[in-house]
Amino acid sequence: MNWRTFRKRFPLPDDEIFLNTGTLGCTANSVIERLCQSQRKLAATIAHWEYLNDDREWITGYTPENNLRNRLGRLFGANPSEISLTQNATMGINFVAHGLDWKPGDEVIQTDQEHPGARCPWEVLTERNGIVVKRVHLPIPLDDPAEILNRIESAFTSRTKLLAVPHITSGLGTVFPIKELCAMARAKDVITLVDGAQVPGHIMLNIGDIGADAYSASLHKWLFAPAGNGFLYVDKALANRIWHTQSSEAWKDTDTGFRLQQRGTGNPSLLHALDAALDIFEEVNPENWCLRVKTLGDFLRRRILETPDLCAKLRFNTSMHPELCAGITSIEFVDIPLQSVVRHLWDNCKIRVRDVGEPYGLRISTAAYTQEYEIDELITKLGEFK
Ligand SMILES: Cc1ncc(COP(=O)(O)O)c(C=O)c1O
């Protein structure tokens, strides 16, 4: 793959450096075309629609969308009938959290590094149903995958009902030993709900291999689908214990993924555009794509380490353990407020990074379209801070 040419498939101006894919990815030109063409066709032909049961291509939300679910299942190692299309990871996490029956005193284990979309559903349930959330403290930075396992293991009690942890954390990009965590929970008869918002298009994902009971993902970050695309995987046995947060006509369907996908009228153009984004992902090949992300992250971290003046001014919050880091690198300057760094990088250098706040720092996302020369430019500009 010629990655220079790849970059040209995105409407990113040549003189801008975009390093905030961890928030939202840039959409490729071909994906935007597919979105617009589809929207135009739907509007132009809407009068042709007789509204028969098998003829619902003008709306989504009432059809199983088997083609897309099959494709996502094949790409991410899951049975398609256990996949529901969602808007984003937050939606899927909420569907599981609010769909289970809870008793006062039931315990949920999380870390103290959750994104609000993964943390707040449990806060609601604490107030509404009296559940207890155990937040496991994780040091910054983390040096050892075993430390994650040991700390989380010590939080289990006889009342633990669910383990809800990220596969990759939001602030630091820590890649959790998720397969081991799921096995640990399963051995204790505890449900696992994995927050995979940062995962598709970032690291290789095989949900079957991980062994999670539920896995919620966003497709609009590292996979570059337009905003509003995600999926939720729920193992059939668990799906049968989950009440609908949103229900409509197929709420009793035997296809459990479709059953949990009852979301009313939605926009088919968004799904056509997701299909176009998956075309690019498959054309590049998921392994090459994810290797590229990891290679760029390692390149950035190495370039910082090779620049002694810069190293002296900052510290890494992201783990440097090779298994615990990928395309996200979070750093902090010892003496300089992060907001002034972020503002300077954009105002004077057209480099977009993100301040993800205390205690995480300045987050740099190196995605499949990021170029080595862009990382070099960032290093030069960071080195100029006094
Ligand atoms: C780990 C993690 N979980 C959940 C979310 C929420 O994602 P979304 O807004 O796409 O639902 C994010 C977003 O950055 C995240 O990083």
PDBQT file of the ligand as one rigid body, heavy atoms in Angstrom, charges set to zero:
ROOT
HETATM    1  C1  LIG A 401     -13.064   4.295  25.359  1.00  0.00    +0.000 C 
HETATM    2  C2  LIG A 401     -14.243   5.084  24.846  1.00  0.00    +0.000 A 
HETATM    3  N1  LIG A 401     -15.487   4.676  25.150  1.00  0.00    +0.000 NA
HETATM    4  C3  LIG A 401     -16.581   5.298  24.691  1.00  0.00    +0.000 A 
HETATM    5  C4  LIG A 401     -16.467   6.408  23.886  1.00  0.00    +0.000 A 
HETATM    6  C5  LIG A 401     -17.696   7.047  23.353  1.00  0.00    +0.000 C 
HETATM    7  O1  LIG A 401     -17.723   6.858  21.959  1.00  0.00    +0.000 OA
HETATM    8  P1  LIG A 401     -18.984   7.319  21.127  1.00  0.00    +0.000 P 
HETATM    9  O2  LIG A 401     -19.165   8.769  21.406  1.00  0.00    +0.000 OA
HETATM   10  O3  LIG A 401     -18.608   7.039  19.708  1.00  0.00    +0.000 OA
HETATM   11  O4  LIG A 401     -20.124   6.522  21.615  1.00  0.00    +0.000 OA
HETATM   12  C6  LIG A 401     -15.202   6.899  23.549  1.00  0.00    +0.000 A 
HETATM   13  C7  LIG A 401     -15.052   8.094  22.731  1.00  0.00    +0.000 C 
HETATM   14  O5  LIG A 401     -14.016   8.688  22.567  1.00  0.00    +0.000 OA
HETATM   15  C8  LIG A 401     -14.057   6.223  24.052  1.00  0.00    +0.000 A 
HETATM   16  O6  LIG A 401     -12.816   6.628  23.770  1.00  0.00    +0.000 OA
ENDROOT
TORSDOF 0
